[in-house]
Amino acid sequence: MEAFSYSVSHDLSAPLRHINGYVELLLIRFYDFLPDKARHYLNNIADSVSQMATLIDDLLQFSRTGLQEMLFADLNMNIIVQEVLVPIKQENHERNIEWRIATLPHVYGDHAMLRLVWTNLLSNAVKFTRTRGKTIIEINVIDENDAFIFSIRDNGVGFDMQYAQKLFGVFQRLHTNDEFEGTGIGLANVHRIILKHGGHIWAEAEPDKGATFNFSLPKNKED
């Protein structure tokens, strides 16, 4: 299934580039000759192509995660989180976001994969709090006997816990694209990465009262 997803996603990319290229040519070369309705249709096509391209990129990432060999090393989670936050803060500089970040431990894991985990979870926290006048995002850790439990808590829109199991499935979304953009693959990828590290991931939330995403990672190499 992973090889099939990679093949399909890769083969779909070329025709999408062609569609997008021809739409751009029409808008650039014939813009003045097109009626408003035709321009509107072409812009809708371009938007749909962009959404499809994003979906394909996410599918490729999902398939690569399943096939990718893990490169374990001692990792400083503080450094990884700060690396991830640089572009997030730049892209949301106009937002009023308060970051409350605890001192995080070292873990044994794959740098690229765990960076992807933090990127997805923190980006989601920012995305689902954008309706708030002031956003508060907290990153904490609990030191258990044999594992570290990390948590990302926000004061965003939250969700109904009866749908919590849908969160980590491919193409499963709890919000429409009109509310919040997304492809429904990111959390499935995060789930797969955490499982590959021998950990677990789960979420807690209430509608309009924010959400908390937790994931555990074993402390020791042999775990």
Secondary structure, DSSP 8 states (H G I E B T S, - for coil): -HHHHHHHHHHHHHHHHHHHHHHHHHHHHSGGGS-HHHHHHHHHHHHHHHHHHHHHHHHHHHHHHHH----EEEEEHHHHHHHHHHHHHHHTTTS-EEEEE----EEEEEHHHHHHHHHHHHHHHHHTTTTSSSEEEEEEEEE-SSEEEEEEEE-S----GGGGGGTTSTT--SS-TTTS---S-HHHHHHHHHHHTT--EEEEE-TTS-EEEEEEEESSTT-
